[in-house]
Amino acid sequence: MLKHIAMVSTLALAVTACSQEGGGAPPGPASGAAKAKPTATAVATAKATATATAQAGEAKLTEYDLSTAGPKWKGYVAQLPREGAKVMGDGSDGARLATNGREENPFDLAWAPGKGLLPDVKKGVESVGKDGKIKVEFKQDNAEGLEWVLTFEGGKKSYHFDLLMKVGTADFHCYTLPMGLDSEDQLKKHKDACKTLAKK
């Protein structure tokens, strides 16, 4: 948890560095002949097929055993609407579940035992916006957790939360990693995934 709080304060630098990296697609193979453009019908069909495939893939939940994140996670599982995610530790007590970050709409979230230190998390978030270059907006700030949006110069946004929950009678909190999420759609899917934490 302390690692999580410390990483919040370095969020702006990390995102800025990423935004400055070259992000263009790699050039395709050289060809002297111009390629024929696909018809509008072919493009529409391809998009519909891709959308249907993505929706079908996300309809099926895959269960992950969190015990490899540490001894405190023995018997705990969580689910994602995606296969191939990795389970790893986060800090001393946390369990992190993440897909490949290069995928479209990747998943990356973590859980930790207890209620966390929400006042310290909030202070860390507020410090990110002190220089005025990053706007911090809290969407939720109460006893059930924090949810906030960062708006960077140029309009790019990142979405974050640190929310409290219970599994049986035990307290946990579920949170996004410092880089945050790219859209409100991702935000909703991550919050839904938080609720799948269970003990068998």
N, C-alpha and C positions, 0 to 999 in steps of 0.2 A: 504494500500500500504506500509506504514512504517513497518507493521507487516511482510509483505512479504519480504521486504529488510532485516530485522533483521534475519529472518529465513534462508535466503540464507547462511549467515556466519556460521550457525550451521549445515549445510548440511553434512559435512564430519563426524562429530561426530555421527549424527543420522544414517547414512548409515553404518558406522563401527560397531555401536552397533547392528544393525539388522543383519549384516553379521556374527556376533559372536554368535548369538542365535542359539540354536539347530534347524536345519531345516529338520531333517529326518522325513519320513512318520511314522505314528503310527503303531506299530506292529499289525499284523492281529491276528485273533483268533487262539489259539493253536489247533493243530490237529495232531493226531498220524499218520494219513494216508496221503501219498503224493498225491497232487492234480494233475490231468491229465493236461498236457500242451495243450493249444489251438493250433490247426493246423495253418500253415502259411496263409491258405486261410481265416480262421476265423478271424485272427488278421488283415489281409488286409481289410476285409469287415468291421470290427468294426472301423478301422481308417477312411475308406472312409465315413462311416455313420456319424461319429463324425464331420468330416470336413464339410460334406454337411449340417449338422444341425447347426454348428457354422456359416457357410456362410449365411444360410437362416435367422438365427436370427439377423445377422448384416445387412441384406439387408433392414430390416424394421426400419425406424426411429421412435423414440418415442419422443414426444414433452413434455417439462417440463416447468411449470410456475415458473419463478424466483422470483415472488413477495414475497414469504415467506423469501427471503434473506434480505429484508429490504424495506422501503418505496420508495427508489430510483429505485427499480426494478419493480414497478407496471406497468403491461402491457408488460413486457419483457418475452420472451420465448427463449429456446434453445433446440436443439435436439441431441440425442445420438442414435447410432444404438444398443441400449440396453435398456431393461426395468428394473425397480426397482432401478434406481439411486435416490440419495437423494439430495435435494436442501438445502443449508445452507449458512450462511454468512461467509465471509472471511475478517477479519479485520473490519474496520469501514464502508467501502463502498462496498466491494467486494461481488460477488455471486459465490458460489462454487457448482459444480455439480459432484457427485462422486458415483461410484458403490462400491460394497463390495470389499475391497482390497484383499480378499482371492480368488476372482474369477481369472480365467485365463485371461490375458490381460485386467486388469481393467481400468476404466476411472476415472480420477481425474484431473479436471482443473477448472480455475476460471477466471472471468472477473471483471474489475473495471472501473468506469467512468474516463475519462480523458486520458492523454498520459503517466501517470506514471512518474517515475523518473529513466529513463534508465541509466544515468551516475552513480547513486548510486547503482543500481542493478549490473552494470558491476564491480564497485569497490568491492562489496561484493563477487561476483563470483571470481574475481582475488585473493582476500584474502584467499580463500579456497586452492589455489595452492601454497601459499608462502613457505610452508615448503618442497616442492618438492615431497611429498608423493602422491599427487593427481595432475594429468596432466589436465590442463584446455585448451580446444580448442574451439575458437569461430568460428562457421560456418556462422553466420550472425552478423554484427555489423554496423548498419547504421540507418538512420532516421526512418526506418520502424520497427525496433526492434532488439532484440538480440536472438540468438540461440547458444547454447553451449553444448559441450560434456565433461563430467568428466570421466577420466580413473583412476581407483583406483589400488593400489598394487594388483597384482594377475590378472589384466586384466579386471575386472568387469567395465562396463561402465554405465553411466546414462545420459539421454538425457533431455534437458531443453529448454524452450523458454519464452520470454516475448515480444509479438508482438502487434503492434498498428493496429487498425482497426476503421472503421466507421459504424455506424448504422444510416442511413439517414445522417444528418449533425453533429451528436453527435460523439465525440471521445471516444473510449474505448481502453483498452488493455487487451489481453487474455494471461494467463500465466500458466505454470505448477507449481505444488506445490514443495517445496524444495527437496523432495525425488526423484523427477524426474521420468523418464520412463525407462523401461528396454530394449527397442529395437527401431530400426528405424521404424518398422511397427507401433508400438504404437505411435511414434512421428507423423507420417503422419496422423493417425486416430484422434489424438488430435487436430492437426492443422486444419483438416477438420471440426471437431466439433466446433472449435472456430468460424468459419464462419457462423454457423447457428444462432448466436445471432440475434434476431429481435424484433421489437416492433409491437404489434398488434394494 
